[in-house]
Amino acid sequence: MKRFFIILLLLINIAYGQEDKYIDSLLQIKTKLRLKLGLLNDTLKNIDLAIYSYKAKQILKNVSDSSLVTTCRGDNAKLKANPTVVADIIATLKAGTQVIILDYVDDYFGVCVDSICGYINEMWLDKNDKIFDFMRLKEKEAVDRQRMIEERKTLENEKARQEQEQKYIKKYGQVLYNKLKVGNYWIGMNCEMAIISLGYPNDINRTVGTWGVHEQWVYSNKGIYLYFENGRITSYQD
Protein backbone atom coordinates (compact mmCIF):
# COMPACT_ATOMS: atom_id res chain seq x y z
CA MET A 1 0.00 0.00 0.00
CA LYS A 2 2.82 2.39 0.90
CA ARG A 3 4.46 1.68 -2.44
CA PHE A 4 1.17 2.48 -4.22
CA PHE A 5 0.96 5.94 -2.58
CA ILE A 6 4.58 6.71 -3.52
CA ILE A 7 3.85 5.86 -7.16
CA LEU A 8 0.66 7.99 -7.06
CA LEU A 9 2.56 11.00 -5.70
CA LEU A 10 5.18 10.62 -8.40
CA LEU A 11 2.51 10.54 -11.11
CA ILE A 12 0.83 13.70 -9.67
CA ASN A 13 4.17 15.54 -9.60
CA ILE A 14 4.86 14.53 -13.20
CA ALA A 15 1.37 15.72 -14.23
CA TYR A 16 1.80 19.11 -12.51
CA GLY A 17 5.26 19.42 -14.03
CA GLN A 18 3.81 18.84 -17.50
CA GLU A 19 1.10 21.45 -16.85
CA ASP A 20 3.73 23.98 -15.80
CA LYS A 21 5.67 23.31 -19.00
CA TYR A 22 2.45 23.70 -21.03
CA ILE A 23 1.62 27.05 -19.34
CA ASP A 24 5.19 28.28 -19.89
CA SER A 25 4.92 27.31 -23.54
CA LEU A 26 1.64 29.25 -23.92
CA LEU A 27 3.13 32.31 -22.21
CA GLN A 28 6.08 32.24 -24.59
CA ILE A 29 3.72 32.06 -27.58
CA LYS A 30 1.68 34.95 -26.15
CA THR A 31 4.80 37.09 -25.75
CA LYS A 32 5.90 36.37 -29.33
CA LEU A 33 2.42 37.24 -30.67
CA ARG A 34 2.42 40.53 -28.76
CA LEU A 35 5.76 41.43 -30.30
CA LYS A 36 4.48 40.57 -33.77
CA LEU A 37 1.28 42.57 -33.13
CA GLY A 38 3.35 45.57 -32.09
CA LEU A 39 5.41 45.31 -35.26
CA LEU A 40 2.27 45.01 -37.38
CA ASN A 41 0.73 48.09 -35.74
CA ASP A 42 3.92 50.06 -36.39
CA THR A 43 3.90 48.86 -40.00
CA LEU A 44 0.25 49.93 -40.42
CA LYS A 45 1.04 53.40 -39.04
CA ASN A 46 3.94 53.73 -41.47
CA ILE A 47 1.72 52.64 -44.35
CA ASP A 48 -0.94 55.21 -43.33
CA LEU A 49 1.71 57.91 -43.18
CA ALA A 50 2.96 56.94 -46.63
CA ILE A 51 -0.61 57.07 -47.97
CA TYR A 52 -1.18 60.52 -46.47
CA SER A 53 2.13 61.69 -47.87
CA TYR A 54 1.33 60.40 -51.37
CA LYS A 55 -2.14 61.96 -51.30
CA ALA A 56 -0.62 65.24 -50.13
CA LYS A 57 1.76 65.28 -53.10
CA GLN A 58 -1.17 64.70 -55.44
CA ILE A 59 -3.15 67.51 -53.79
CA LEU A 60 -0.23 69.93 -53.88
CA LYS A 61 0.22 69.31 -57.61
CA ASN A 62 -3.33 70.55 -58.13
CA VAL A 63 -3.01 73.62 -55.90
CA SER A 64 -2.99 76.60 -58.21
CA ASP A 65 -3.07 79.26 -55.47
CA SER A 66 -0.91 78.52 -52.46
CA SER A 67 -0.98 82.10 -51.18
CA LEU A 68 -3.36 81.18 -48.35
CA VAL A 69 -0.61 80.37 -45.88
CA THR A 70 -0.56 80.68 -42.10
CA THR A 71 1.27 79.33 -39.06
CA CYS A 72 0.43 77.25 -36.01
CA ARG A 73 -0.16 79.32 -32.91
CA GLY A 74 0.87 76.78 -30.29
CA ASP A 75 2.72 73.53 -29.70
CA ASN A 76 0.99 70.15 -29.91
CA ALA A 77 -1.37 71.15 -32.74
CA LYS A 78 -2.84 67.88 -33.98
CA LEU A 79 -2.98 67.22 -37.71
CA LYS A 80 -5.79 64.67 -38.22
CA ALA A 81 -6.92 62.37 -40.99
CA ASN A 82 -10.49 63.72 -40.93
CA PRO A 83 -12.26 66.86 -39.60
CA THR A 84 -13.52 65.21 -36.42
CA VAL A 85 -12.42 65.07 -32.79
CA VAL A 86 -12.00 61.27 -32.84
CA ALA A 87 -10.05 61.12 -36.13
CA ASP A 88 -6.60 59.51 -36.25
CA ILE A 89 -3.69 61.86 -35.58
CA ILE A 90 -1.28 62.06 -38.50
CA ALA A 91 1.26 64.41 -36.96
CA THR A 92 1.80 66.89 -34.14
CA LEU A 93 2.91 70.37 -35.23
CA LYS A 94 4.97 72.90 -33.32
CA ALA A 95 4.25 76.61 -32.90
CA GLY A 96 5.29 78.60 -35.97
CA THR A 97 4.95 75.67 -38.36
CA GLN A 98 3.82 77.02 -41.72
CA VAL A 99 0.83 75.37 -43.39
CA ILE A 100 -1.01 75.84 -46.69
CA ILE A 101 -4.79 76.14 -46.27
CA LEU A 102 -6.83 74.23 -48.84
CA ASP A 103 -10.23 73.71 -47.23
CA TYR A 104 -12.45 74.56 -44.27
CA VAL A 105 -15.19 72.32 -42.86
CA ASP A 106 -16.83 71.96 -39.43
CA ASP A 107 -14.32 74.18 -37.58
CA TYR A 108 -11.38 72.35 -39.17
CA PHE A 109 -8.97 73.65 -41.81
CA GLY A 110 -7.78 71.27 -44.50
CA VAL A 111 -4.06 71.99 -44.67
CA CYS A 112 -0.81 70.70 -46.11
CA VAL A 113 2.53 70.92 -44.36
CA ASP A 114 5.68 69.67 -46.08
CA SER A 115 4.48 66.48 -47.79
CA ILE A 116 1.56 65.70 -45.47
CA CYS A 117 -2.04 66.90 -45.70
CA GLY A 118 -4.79 66.62 -43.12
CA TYR A 119 -7.16 68.61 -40.94
CA ILE A 120 -6.39 70.88 -38.01
CA ASN A 121 -8.80 72.64 -35.66
CA GLU A 122 -9.07 76.34 -36.40
CA MET A 123 -8.07 77.30 -32.84
CA TRP A 124 -4.49 76.17 -33.61
CA LEU A 125 -3.98 78.50 -36.58
CA ASP A 126 -3.30 82.22 -36.89
CA LYS A 127 -5.96 83.95 -38.99
CA ASN A 128 -6.05 87.17 -41.02
CA ASP A 129 -8.80 88.89 -43.04
CA LYS A 130 -8.10 86.76 -46.11
CA ILE A 131 -8.48 83.56 -44.08
CA PHE A 132 -11.70 84.83 -42.45
CA ASP A 133 -13.08 85.55 -45.93
CA PHE A 134 -12.11 82.01 -46.97
CA MET A 135 -13.93 80.59 -43.91
CA ARG A 136 -17.11 82.52 -44.73
CA LEU A 137 -16.96 81.38 -48.35
CA LYS A 138 -16.59 77.71 -47.35
CA GLU A 139 -19.40 77.99 -44.79
CA LYS A 140 -21.68 79.44 -47.47
CA GLU A 141 -20.70 76.65 -49.85
CA ALA A 142 -21.54 74.09 -47.15
CA VAL A 143 -24.97 75.70 -46.55
CA ASP A 144 -25.67 75.80 -50.31
CA ARG A 145 -24.57 72.19 -50.69
CA GLN A 146 -26.83 71.06 -47.81
CA ARG A 147 -29.76 72.96 -49.30
CA MET A 148 -29.20 71.29 -52.66
CA ILE A 149 -29.11 67.86 -50.96
CA GLU A 150 -32.37 68.58 -49.13
CA GLU A 151 -34.02 69.87 -52.32
CA ARG A 152 -32.90 66.74 -54.17
CA LYS A 153 -34.32 64.54 -51.40
CA THR A 154 -37.60 66.47 -51.52
CA LEU A 155 -37.82 65.96 -55.29
CA GLU A 156 -36.99 62.27 -54.94
CA ASN A 157 -39.61 61.85 -52.18
CA GLU A 158 -42.19 63.70 -54.27
CA LYS A 159 -41.39 61.55 -57.28
CA ALA A 160 -41.70 58.39 -55.16
CA ARG A 161 -45.01 59.67 -53.72
CA GLN A 162 -46.39 60.35 -57.19
CA GLU A 163 -45.32 56.91 -58.43
CA GLN A 164 -46.98 55.29 -55.39
CA GLU A 165 -50.11 57.35 -55.95
CA GLN A 166 -50.34 56.22 -59.58
CA LYS A 167 -49.95 52.62 -58.41
CA TYR A 168 -52.91 53.00 -56.02
CA ILE A 169 -55.04 54.77 -58.65
CA LYS A 170 -54.37 51.94 -61.10
CA LYS A 171 -55.23 49.35 -58.44
CA TYR A 172 -58.32 50.94 -56.85
CA GLY A 173 -59.45 53.54 -59.38
CA GLN A 174 -59.44 57.34 -59.10
CA VAL A 175 -62.80 57.66 -57.32
CA LEU A 176 -61.97 55.16 -54.59
CA TYR A 177 -58.46 56.53 -54.15
CA ASN A 178 -59.85 60.04 -53.70
CA LYS A 179 -61.96 58.75 -50.79
CA LEU A 180 -58.94 57.08 -49.20
CA LYS A 181 -56.76 60.12 -49.73
CA VAL A 182 -58.98 62.28 -47.49
CA GLY A 183 -59.06 59.72 -44.66
CA ASN A 184 -62.33 57.85 -45.21
CA TYR A 185 -62.73 54.27 -43.97
CA TRP A 186 -65.57 51.77 -44.09
CA ILE A 187 -66.57 48.16 -43.49
CA GLY A 188 -65.11 45.83 -46.09
CA MET A 189 -61.89 47.74 -46.85
CA ASN A 190 -58.62 45.82 -46.67
CA CYS A 191 -55.47 46.52 -44.65
CA GLU A 192 -53.65 48.37 -47.43
CA MET A 193 -56.62 50.67 -47.96
CA ALA A 194 -56.72 51.43 -44.24
CA ILE A 195 -53.02 52.37 -44.30
CA ILE A 196 -53.56 54.62 -47.34
CA SER A 197 -56.42 56.33 -45.52
CA LEU A 198 -55.19 56.55 -41.92
CA GLY A 199 -51.53 55.59 -42.02
CA TYR A 200 -49.97 52.89 -39.88
CA PRO A 201 -51.71 52.25 -36.52
CA ASN A 202 -50.11 53.00 -33.16
CA ASP A 203 -50.76 49.41 -32.06
CA ILE A 204 -52.14 46.13 -33.41
CA ASN A 205 -53.77 43.51 -31.17
CA ARG A 206 -53.85 40.19 -33.02
CA THR A 207 -55.76 37.00 -32.23
CA VAL A 208 -55.53 33.76 -34.22
CA GLY A 209 -58.12 31.01 -33.93
CA THR A 210 -59.84 28.28 -35.91
CA TRP A 211 -62.13 30.95 -37.39
CA GLY A 212 -59.14 32.84 -38.81
CA VAL A 213 -57.21 35.99 -37.87
CA HIS A 214 -58.77 38.81 -35.85
CA GLU A 215 -56.96 42.14 -35.52
CA GLN A 216 -57.69 45.36 -33.68
CA TRP A 217 -55.90 48.36 -35.13
CA VAL A 218 -55.55 51.15 -32.61
CA TYR A 219 -55.14 54.75 -33.79
CA SER A 220 -54.76 56.28 -30.34
CA ASN A 221 -53.84 59.70 -31.70
CA LYS A 222 -57.10 59.78 -33.72
CA GLY A 223 -59.35 57.89 -31.30
CA ILE A 224 -60.15 55.30 -33.98
CA TYR A 225 -60.33 51.51 -33.59
CA LEU A 226 -60.59 49.24 -36.64
CA TYR A 227 -61.52 45.57 -36.33
CA PHE A 228 -60.37 43.19 -39.06
CA GLU A 229 -61.41 39.60 -39.77
CA ASN A 230 -59.01 37.86 -42.16
CA GLY A 231 -57.74 41.16 -43.56
CA ARG A 232 -61.08 42.98 -43.96
CA ILE A 233 -62.74 45.57 -41.70
CA THR A 234 -65.85 44.12 -40.08
CA SER A 235 -66.48 46.94 -37.56
CA TYR A 236 -64.92 50.08 -36.18
CA GLN A 237 -65.11 52.60 -33.35
CA ASP A 238 -64.49 56.34 -33.59
N, C-alpha and C positions, 0 to 999 in steps of 0.2 A: 504493500500500500504506500509506504514511504517513497519507494522508487517511482511509483505512478505520479505522485504529487510533484516530484522533482522534474520529471519529464514534462508535466503539464505547465509548470512555471517556465521551463525553457522554451516551450512552444509559444507561450504568451509573450515572453520577451522578444522572441524572434518576430512575432506578428507586429508588436509595437514598433520594433526597429524598422520593419519594412514600411509601416505607415509613416514613420518619421522621414524615411528616404523619399517616399512618394510625395509628401508635403513639401520637402525641400526642392524636389524636382519641379513641382508646380510653381513654387515661388520663384525659381530661377527662370522658368518660362515667362511668368508674369513680368519680371524685371526686364527681360529681353524685349517683350512686346511693348512695354512702356517706352523703352528707348527707341524702338522702331516707330511708334506712334508720334513721339516727339520729333523725330527726323521727318516724318511725313508731313506733320503740321508746318514745320519750318519750310519744307519744299513747297507746300501749297501757298504759303505767304509769299515766297519768292516768285512763284508763278503769277499770283495776283498782281504783285508789284510790276512784273514784266508786262502783264496785260495792260495795266494802267499806263505804264510808260509808253507802250506802243500806241495805245489809243490817243495819248496826249500828243505824240508826234504827228499822228494823222490829223488831229484837231488843229494843231498849230500850223500845219501846211495850208489849212483852209481859212486861217484868220487873215482877213485883208486889212483890218484896222486894229493894231495892237497898242493904240495910244491910250486906251483905258487901263492905266496901270496905277497900282497903289501898293502900300506896304502894310505888313502886319503891325498891330499896335501893342502887342504883348507877347510874352513867351508862352509856349504850350498851346498855340493855336492849332486846332485839330483839322487836318485836311481829310475829308471823308469821301467814301465811295458814292454816297447818295445824299440828297438834301434832307436828312432826317436825323434825329437825336441818336437813334440806335444803330445807325449805319456803321460799317466797318471803317476803322481809322487807317488811312493810307500812310500818312506822315504827320509829324509834329513840327510846326514851323516856329522859328524864333522871331522876336521883335525885330522889325526893320526888313524882314524878308520881302522882296519885291514879287508881286504876283500880277498876272494879266487877267483882267476880268472879261469873261465871255458870256456869262448868263446870270440871272437872278431869279430865284424861285423859293417861295415859302421861307423868307428870312435868311436864305443861304445864297451866297455868290458862287457861281461856277467859275473856277479859276484854274490857271495853269502856272506852275512854278518849275523852272528848269525843264525837265522832261516828263513831269507828272501833272495830271489834271484831276480835279476833284471838286468837292464843295466845302465851303468854309462859312461858318455863321458870320453874319454881318457885323456882330459886335467886335470881331477880331480885326477888322480892317479900317484903315483911315479912309474918310470919305470927303470928297469935294463936290462942288455944284454939278460938275459933269457926271459924277457917279450918282448923285441924287436924281438927276434927270433920267439916267439910265434905269434906276430902280423904278421910277414912276412909269416909264415906258413899258417895262417888263410886267409890272402889276396890271397895267391897262390891257396888255396883250393877254395876260392870264384871264382877266375878267371877260374879255371878248371871246376868248377860246371857250370858256365855260358856258357863256351864253349860247354860242353856236352849238355846243354839245347838247345843251338842254333843248334848244329849238329843234335839233335833229331828232332827239328822243320824242319830242312832242309830235313831230310829223310822222315818225315811225309808229307811235301809239295810235295816232289818228287813222293812219293807213290800215293798221291791224284792226281797229274798231270798225272801220268801214267794210273791210273784207268779211269780218265776223257778222256784221249786220246783213250783208248781202247773202251770206250763207243761211241765216235764219229766215230771211224773206223768201228765199228759194224753197226752204223746207216747210214753212208754215203759211206762206202767203203774206202779202202786204197788209191786208185788213187785220188779220190775227196778230201779226207782229206789232202793228200800231197799238193794239190793246195791251200787249205785253210791255211795250216800251214805256207806257205811262203808269205801270204798276198794278194793272188789273189781275185778278186771280179768280178761279172758279172751280167748281167740282168737275172732275174729269181731266184736268190738265196734268201733264206729266212733270217729272222732276226738272228736266231741262227748262221747260216753260216757266216753272216757278222761279228758277234761278235767273232767267232773263228778266222776269217781272220784278222780283224782290231782292235779288242777289242771294249770296250764300247765307244760310241761317246761322244764328249764334250758337245753336246747339241742336243735335239730332238724338232723339231717344228711339232706339230700334228694338223691336221684338220680333222673333222668328218662331213660328209655330207650324203645325200641320196645315193650317189654313193659308200659310204664305208669310209674307213679310209686312209688318206694320211699323210705320215710322211716324214720329211726331217731330215736325220741324218747328223750332222755336225762334221767332224773331223778337227777341226781348226788347230791342230798341224801337220796334214798331208796335209792339203789343199784339202781334199776330201769331196764331198757332195753326199750322197746316197738318192734316192727318192723311197719310198715304196708306193705301192698301195695294201691295204689289206694284208700286211705282206710279199710282194714280191717286189724285186727291179725292177722298170720299166725304170729307167734312172739314170745316175750319172754324176758328174763333178769331174775332177781332174786336 
